[in-house]
Amino acid sequence: MKTVQVKDVRVTLEDYATVSEDATLDEAVMALEKAQEQYEKSQYLHRAILVYDSKNKIVGKISQLDILMALEPTYRIVDLEKLSRFGYSLDYIQSFAKTALWDKPLRDICRKAATLIVKDFMHTPKQGEFIKEDASLDEAIHQLIVGKQSSLLVTRNQDIVGILRLTDVYALVSKNIKACKI
């Protein structure tokens, strides 16, 4: 795998769902759907949307989970990831379900989707979520595993030029395993 570089596997920004940070949630959902319809390189659909600012620089990412969480504002108050890191049990975290989370968010979904602004619920990437386009795929796999990431933002200099998805990396690894004549 040392001869394969990240840029050989990444999805370019042109082929990926993107939306302005000032877009609404419903515009983000439509952008994701459109990108899924048009992307033919892979059998795997896009599962996130990259967010750009007024200077057309990528500044964030929205996953399908982020969209679902945005529809119920209480999730933005409770940081489930931090709770689990600090040793709170799954039972304790699931007890939040008793506080009527997702009790009726679908009832008024159209209004919510039209009023929620992407920059208010997008994920801002952290240090371990970037990888250089000329890095080896071995480095990328290590970073995906250690960071438990489903994707990495691919950079050239300081600019984000694409996304490396775990599904594409797995497909390549799987193809190489099947090619082995064991």
C-alpha positions as CSV (number, residue, x, y, z in Angstrom):
1,M,0.0,0.0,0.0
2,K,3.0,2.3,0.3
3,T,2.8,3.3,-3.4
4,V,-0.8,4.4,-3.1
5,Q,-1.3,8.1,-2.1
6,V,-4.3,9.7,-0.5
7,K,-4.9,11.8,-3.7
8,D,-5.3,8.5,-5.6
9,V,-8.3,7.5,-3.5
10,R,-9.9,10.8,-2.3
11,V,-13.1,12.3,-3.6
12,T,-12.5,15.8,-5.0
13,L,-14.5,18.8,-3.8
14,E,-16.1,19.0,-7.3
15,D,-17.5,15.5,-6.8
16,Y,-18.6,15.9,-3.2
17,A,-21.6,17.6,-1.6
18,T,-20.9,21.1,-0.5
19,V,-23.0,23.9,0.9
20,S,-22.5,27.4,2.2
21,E,-22.3,27.9,6.0
22,D,-25.2,30.2,5.7
23,A,-27.4,27.6,4.0
24,T,-30.4,26.0,5.8
25,L,-30.6,22.4,6.8
26,D,-33.1,21.7,4.0
27,E,-30.6,23.1,1.5
28,A,-27.9,20.9,2.9
29,V,-30.1,17.8,2.6
30,M,-30.9,18.7,-1.0
31,A,-27.1,19.2,-1.8
32,L,-26.3,15.8,-0.3
33,E,-29.1,14.1,-2.3
34,K,-27.9,15.8,-5.6
35,A,-24.3,14.7,-5.0
36,Q,-25.4,11.1,-4.3
37,E,-27.3,11.0,-7.6
38,Q,-24.4,12.4,-9.6
39,Y,-21.5,10.6,-8.1
40,E,-20.8,7.4,-10.1
41,K,-17.2,6.6,-9.1
42,S,-18.2,4.4,-6.2
43,Q,-21.0,2.2,-5.1
44,Y,-20.9,4.0,-1.8
45,L,-23.1,7.1,-1.3
46,H,-21.9,10.3,0.3
47,R,-22.7,10.5,4.0
48,A,-21.6,14.0,4.7
49,I,-21.6,17.5,3.3
50,L,-18.6,19.8,3.3
51,V,-19.3,23.4,4.4
52,Y,-17.6,26.4,2.8
53,D,-17.4,30.0,4.0
54,S,-17.8,33.3,2.1
55,K,-14.3,32.9,0.7
56,N,-15.1,29.4,-0.7
57,K,-12.8,27.7,1.9
58,I,-14.0,24.5,3.5
59,V,-14.6,25.3,7.2
60,G,-16.7,22.4,8.4
61,K,-18.6,19.2,7.7
62,I,-22.1,17.9,8.4
63,S,-22.8,14.2,8.7
64,Q,-26.2,12.5,8.5
65,L,-26.0,12.2,12.3
66,D,-25.4,15.9,12.6
67,I,-28.6,16.6,10.6
68,L,-30.7,14.3,12.8
69,M,-29.2,15.9,15.9
70,A,-29.9,19.4,14.6
71,L,-33.6,18.7,14.4
72,E,-33.7,18.2,18.2
73,P,-31.9,21.2,19.8
74,T,-31.4,19.4,23.2
75,Y,-28.7,17.3,21.6
76,R,-26.6,20.5,21.1
77,I,-26.7,21.1,24.9
78,V,-25.8,17.6,25.9
79,D,-22.4,16.5,24.6
80,L,-22.8,12.8,24.4
81,E,-19.2,12.2,23.2
82,K,-17.8,14.0,26.2
83,L,-20.1,12.1,28.6
84,S,-18.9,8.8,27.3
85,R,-15.3,9.9,27.5
86,F,-15.7,10.8,31.1
87,G,-16.9,7.3,32.0
88,Y,-20.7,7.8,32.0
89,S,-22.3,4.5,31.2
90,L,-24.4,3.9,28.1
91,D,-27.4,3.4,30.5
92,Y,-26.8,6.9,31.9
93,I,-26.5,8.4,28.4
94,Q,-29.6,6.6,27.2
95,S,-31.5,7.9,30.2
96,F,-31.6,11.2,28.3
97,A,-34.2,9.5,26.1
98,K,-36.6,9.8,29.1
99,T,-36.3,13.5,28.8
100,A,-38.4,13.4,25.6
101,L,-35.5,13.7,23.1
102,W,-36.9,13.0,19.7
103,D,-40.4,12.9,21.2
104,K,-42.0,14.9,18.3
105,P,-39.3,16.5,16.2
106,L,-40.8,15.1,12.9
107,R,-44.1,16.9,13.6
108,D,-42.7,20.3,12.5
109,I,-39.7,19.1,10.4
110,C,-40.3,21.4,7.4
111,R,-40.3,24.5,9.4
112,K,-37.2,23.4,11.4
113,A,-35.3,22.4,8.3
114,A,-36.0,25.8,6.7
115,T,-34.8,27.8,9.7
116,L,-31.8,25.9,11.0
117,I,-28.6,27.4,9.6
118,V,-25.7,25.1,8.8
119,K,-23.0,27.1,10.7
120,D,-24.9,26.6,13.9
121,F,-24.7,22.8,13.9
122,M,-21.8,21.9,11.6
123,H,-18.8,20.1,12.9
124,T,-15.6,22.2,12.7
125,P,-12.7,19.8,11.9
126,K,-10.0,19.3,14.5
127,Q,-6.3,18.7,14.1
128,G,-6.5,14.9,13.6
129,E,-9.1,15.2,10.8
130,F,-6.8,16.4,8.1
131,I,-4.3,14.6,5.9
132,K,-2.0,15.8,3.1
133,E,-2.9,14.6,-0.4
134,D,0.6,13.3,-1.0
135,A,0.6,11.2,2.2
136,S,0.7,7.4,1.8
137,L,-2.5,5.4,2.2
138,D,-0.8,3.6,5.0
139,E,-0.6,6.9,6.9
140,A,-4.2,7.6,6.2
141,I,-5.4,4.2,7.4
142,H,-3.4,4.6,10.6
143,Q,-5.0,8.1,11.1
144,L,-8.5,6.8,10.4
145,I,-8.1,3.9,12.9
146,V,-6.5,5.9,15.7
147,G,-8.9,8.8,15.3
148,K,-11.9,6.5,14.8
149,Q,-12.8,8.7,11.8
150,S,-15.2,7.9,9.0
151,S,-13.4,10.4,6.7
152,L,-10.4,12.8,6.6
153,L,-10.2,16.1,4.9
154,V,-7.5,16.1,2.3
155,T,-5.2,19.1,2.1
156,R,-2.9,20.7,-0.5
157,N,-0.8,23.4,1.3
158,Q,-3.4,24.9,3.6
159,D,-6.4,24.3,1.3
160,I,-8.9,21.4,1.6
161,V,-9.1,19.8,-1.8
162,G,-11.1,16.7,-1.1
163,I,-12.2,14.1,1.3
164,L,-10.9,10.6,2.0
165,R,-13.7,8.3,3.0
166,L,-13.3,5.2,5.0
167,T,-15.6,3.3,2.6
168,D,-13.3,4.0,-0.3
169,V,-10.2,3.0,1.7
170,Y,-11.9,-0.2,2.8
171,A,-13.0,-0.9,-0.8
172,L,-9.4,-0.6,-2.0
173,V,-8.0,-2.8,0.9
174,S,-10.8,-5.4,0.2
175,K,-10.0,-5.5,-3.5
176,N,-6.3,-6.1,-2.7
177,I,-7.1,-8.8,-0.2
178,K,-9.3,-10.6,-2.8
179,A,-6.5,-10.3,-5.4
180,C,-4.2,-12.4,-3.1
181,K,-3.9,-16.0,-4.2
182,I,-3.6,-17.5,-0.7
